[in-house]
Each structure stands twice: as C-alpha cells, then as structure tokens.
Amino acid sequence: MNSIDFGRTADDYGRHRAGFPADFFARVAPWGVGLAGQDLLDVGTGTGTLARGFAARGCRVTGLDPSPDLMAQARELDRQSGVQISYVQAYAENTGMPDRSYDVITAGQCWHWFKRDRAAQEARRLLRTNGVLVIAHFDWLPLSGSVVEATEALILAHNPQWSYGGGNGIYGRWFADLANAGFRGLESFSFDIDQPYSHEAWRGRIRASAGVAASLNADAVARFDAEHAALLAERFAVQPLRVPHRVFALLGRNVGA
C-alpha cells in the first residue's frame, strides 16, 4: 500500500471524523476512567477527538502524536470546544516521559498503527499502580446493502492496495498485546450505533481515511471524491445517512510488579 500520512488530510480529519459517543464514556467510568482530576495520556491522539471527550469531563489530558499537522487541528478544535489539552509530538512506543506519570492511557482508533508490543510496554511503564490502559475503536461497518459496503467497494476500485476494508470492529489480537505486557483483569465491550452523516460529511470522512487522501495523490483523491458524490446521490439520496458503526474497547489494569 502507498505510504500513509494522515497529516495530508488533516483538515478533513478534523472536520469530519465523528468523536466517540457519550455511551462510550459512560461505559468506561466503572473502571475509574475519565474521573475529574485524573492525569490522562491519549496516545495517537490525531485531532484529539478522544482527548477532548475526557478533558470535557475534567481530566488533565495530554495528547501525543507524531503529526504536527493533526495536532494543529486538535488545538483549534480544543479552542472551539473550550477545553485545554497539552500536546506532545512523539511516538507511542517511545514517549520520553517519566515513569508512573499517568492514571489512564487511552488509544483511540490507532493501536493498529503502532509497534504494538512496544506501545503496550511503554504504556505500562507510564501508568501508576492500578492505572488503566484503554484501547478504543469507533469503526464503520460494511453491512450488506449499506452505504459503507458501497463506499468500501469504491475505495478498492481506486486503491486496490487498501487492506482495511471488510472489518467487523472487534479486535481480538489486542488482548495478547496487553496480557504479554503485564496488564491484568482484561475486559472488553462493544455496542453498535447508527452515526448520522450528511453527504458532504461522509465524503469528508472517507477522504480522511487511510485508503484515500492519506495515501493517494491529489488528482486521484479528486477522481475518487467525484465518483463517491455521484454514488451517494444515485443510491443513498436520503439525508442524513445512517451509517452503521461499532464501538469496541479493551481495558487492562497495571496492577504493579
């Protein structure tokens, strides 16, 4: 697959990627995640969608990402939302931060981009005793006859090397990552929702994906987007679109040495 750089699509990424729904934050709360006053690190923060959700709940949040373009978008969105988040340009596998700095570490929609064993080990180093690592996803679902199924087929027609289609939003491999790094008491949950999108917003969301503007050149993106607009108008004219999604989370606790 072509080299993937989400910084090339930072504007669409910031404007059109939907944040995690409120039910996600309610479901992690029994683990003591998202409590006011907690020190929370959001790795692979991108434009800060997950970080802002926790900052709005009173956490002291640091967002970490290697992309300055995405974090610039995050700061503007923070300003619009009235929250304060600190940002650090670094990688999840090697943060450069002191041991035992955080109560919670979150990774939203990004764990698959990491060297996962090293990221899990680094997270455990950074967590205080009984701190929690949360790996979370908010994935579209290519259900039969859905706009997602049709959109994924179009992505593959324009970018045959794209390998992230056909997912079910459940990530079984992440359990071994956490267990091997020493996390204990692993728990997971998932739930499905229909996320509303206008045609414009769904086109922007898809441009801001690994298979389109993060990996194709500008001319190829424009050709894809024009065909995508025509597909939506012809086959999915009713707005807003009701786009099937699945929320998945895996939580593990650092119980100490």
C-alpha positions in Angstrom: 0.0 0.0 0.0 1.1 3.6 -0.6 2.7 5.4 2.3 0.1 6.6 4.7 0.2 10.1 6.1 -2.8 11.5 7.9 -1.2 14.9 8.0 -2.0 15.2 4.3 -5.7 15.1 5.2 -5.6 16.9 8.5 -8.4 19.4 7.6 -10.9 16.7 6.6 -9.8 14.6 9.6 -10.5 17.4 12.0 -13.8 18.4 10.4 -15.4 15.1 9.6 -14.3 12.3 11.8 -17.0 11.8 14.4 -16.0 11.6 18.0 -16.8 8.7 20.3 -20.4 8.7 21.5 -21.4 9.6 25.1 -22.2 6.0 25.9 -18.5 5.1 25.5 -17.5 7.4 28.3 -20.3 6.1 30.5 -19.2 2.5 30.0 -15.5 3.1 30.9 -16.4 5.1 34.0 -16.9 2.0 36.3 -13.3 1.2 35.7 -12.4 4.6 37.2 -11.6 6.0 33.7 -12.5 9.6 33.0 -12.8 10.9 36.5 -12.3 14.6 37.2 -8.7 15.4 38.2 -7.1 12.3 36.6 -3.9 12.6 34.7 -4.7 11.0 31.3 -2.5 10.5 28.2 -4.1 10.0 24.9 -1.6 8.3 22.5 -2.0 8.6 18.8 -4.4 11.5 19.6 -4.7 12.7 16.0 -7.1 15.7 16.1 -7.9 15.0 19.7 -11.4 13.6 19.4 -11.0 11.2 22.4 -8.8 13.6 24.3 -11.5 16.3 24.2 -14.1 13.9 25.5 -12.1 13.2 28.6 -11.0 16.9 29.0 -14.6 17.9 29.0 -15.1 15.5 31.9 -12.5 17.2 34.0 -9.4 15.1 33.3 -5.9 16.7 32.9 -5.2 15.5 29.4 -2.1 15.3 27.4 -2.4 14.3 23.7 0.6 12.6 22.0 1.0 12.2 18.3 3.9 12.3 15.7 1.9 14.6 13.3 2.2 18.3 13.9 -0.5 18.9 11.3 -3.1 16.8 13.1 -2.2 18.4 16.5 -2.6 21.9 15.0 -6.1 20.8 14.0 -6.6 19.5 17.5 -5.6 22.8 19.2 -8.1 24.7 17.0 -10.9 22.2 17.8 -10.0 22.5 21.5 -10.3 26.3 21.3 -13.8 26.0 19.7 -14.8 23.4 22.4 -13.5 25.5 25.3 -11.2 22.7 26.7 -7.5 22.8 27.4 -5.2 19.9 26.4 -1.4 19.8 26.3 0.2 18.2 23.2 3.5 16.4 22.8 5.0 15.4 19.4 6.3 11.8 20.0 5.6 8.2 19.3 3.5 5.8 21.5 6.4 3.4 21.6 8.9 5.9 22.9 7.2 8.9 24.6 10.3 10.2 26.5 8.0 10.8 29.5 8.8 9.9 33.2 7.8 6.6 34.8 4.4 6.4 36.5 3.1 9.7 35.2 -0.5 8.8 34.4 -3.6 7.4 35.9 -5.1 6.5 32.5 -3.7 6.0 29.0 -6.1 5.9 26.0 -5.5 4.9 22.4 -8.4 5.7 20.1 -8.6 4.4 16.6 -4.8 4.0 16.4 -3.5 0.8 18.1 -3.1 -0.9 14.7 -0.6 1.7 13.5 1.8 1.1 16.4 4.5 -1.4 17.1 2.0 -2.9 19.5 4.3 -4.9 21.8 6.5 -1.8 22.4 3.5 0.5 22.8 1.9 -1.8 25.4 5.2 -2.0 27.4 5.6 1.8 27.2 2.1 2.3 28.4 2.7 0.1 31.4 5.9 2.0 32.3 4.0 5.3 32.2 1.0 4.1 34.3 0.8 4.4 38.0 -0.1 1.3 40.1 -3.7 0.3 39.3 -3.7 2.7 36.3 -5.7 1.7 33.2 -4.9 1.3 29.5 -7.9 1.8 27.2 -7.7 0.7 23.6 -10.8 2.0 21.8 -12.3 1.9 18.3 -15.2 3.5 16.5 -15.5 1.7 13.2 -17.9 1.9 10.3 -19.4 -1.5 9.4 -19.8 -2.7 5.8 -23.1 -4.4 6.4 -24.8 -5.8 3.3 -26.6 -3.1 1.3 -25.2 -0.3 3.4 -23.5 2.9 2.3 -20.4 1.6 3.9 -20.3 -1.5 1.8 -20.7 0.6 -1.4 -18.1 3.1 -0.3 -15.5 0.4 0.6 -16.0 -1.1 -2.9 -15.3 2.3 -4.5 -12.2 2.8 -2.3 -10.9 -0.6 -3.5 -11.6 0.3 -7.1 -9.4 3.4 -6.8 -6.9 2.0 -4.4 -6.5 -1.8 -4.8 -3.7 -1.9 -2.2 -6.0 -0.7 0.6 -6.3 -3.5 3.1 -8.5 -2.2 5.9 -11.9 -3.0 4.4 -14.4 -5.7 5.5 -13.8 -5.2 9.2 -16.2 -6.2 12.0 -15.0 -3.7 14.6 -13.8 -6.4 17.0 -10.0 -6.6 17.8 -9.2 -10.0 19.4 -5.4 -9.7 18.8 -5.2 -6.7 21.2 -5.8 -9.0 24.2 -2.5 -10.7 23.8 -0.7 -7.4 23.4 -1.9 -6.3 26.9 -1.5 -9.6 28.6 2.0 -10.1 27.3 3.0 -6.6 28.6 1.7 -7.5 32.1 -1.7 -5.9 32.2 -4.3 -7.9 34.2 -8.0 -8.1 34.6 -8.7 -7.5 30.9 -12.3 -6.6 30.0 -13.9 -5.6 26.8 -17.2 -4.3 25.5 -18.8 -3.4 22.2 -22.0 -1.8 21.0 -23.5 -0.7 17.7 -25.0 2.7 16.7 -26.0 4.4 13.5 -23.9 7.5 13.1 -25.7 10.3 11.1 -23.7 11.9 8.3 -24.7 14.3 5.6 -23.4 13.5 2.1 -20.7 16.2 2.5 -19.6 14.9 5.9 -19.4 11.3 4.8 -17.4 12.3 1.7 -15.0 14.2 4.0 -14.8 11.3 6.5 -13.9 8.9 3.7 -11.3 11.4 2.2 -9.8 11.4 5.7 -9.2 7.7 5.6 -6.1 5.6 5.1 -7.3 4.4 1.7 -8.0 7.8 0.2 -6.3 11.2 0.9 -3.8 9.7 3.4 -2.3 7.5 0.6 -3.4 8.8 -2.8 -2.2 11.9 -4.7 -4.4 14.9 -5.0 -5.7 14.1 -8.6 -6.6 10.6 -7.5 -8.4 11.9 -4.5 -10.4 14.3 -6.6 -11.4 11.5 -9.0 -12.5 9.3 -6.2 -14.5 12.0 -4.5 -16.4 12.9 -7.6 -17.4 9.3 -8.1 -18.3 9.0 -4.4 -20.5 12.0 -4.7 -22.3 10.5 -7.7 -22.7 7.2 -5.9 -24.3 8.8 -2.9 -26.7 10.9 -5.0 -27.8 7.9 -7.0 -28.1 5.1 -4.4 -28.3 6.8 -1.0 -30.1 10.1 -1.6 -31.9 10.4 1.7 -30.0 12.5 4.2 -28.7 12.3 6.8 -27.2 8.9 6.0 -27.5 6.5 8.9 -24.0 4.9 8.8 -23.6 1.7 10.9 -20.8 1.8 13.4 -19.4 -0.4 16.2 -17.7 0.9 19.3 -15.2 -1.5 20.8 -13.0 -1.1 23.9 -10.4 -3.2 25.7 -9.3 -2.2 29.1 -6.4 -3.6 31.2 -5.1 -2.6 34.6 -1.4 -2.1 35.7 -1.5 -4.0 39.0 2.2 -3.3 39.6 5.3 -5.5 39.5 
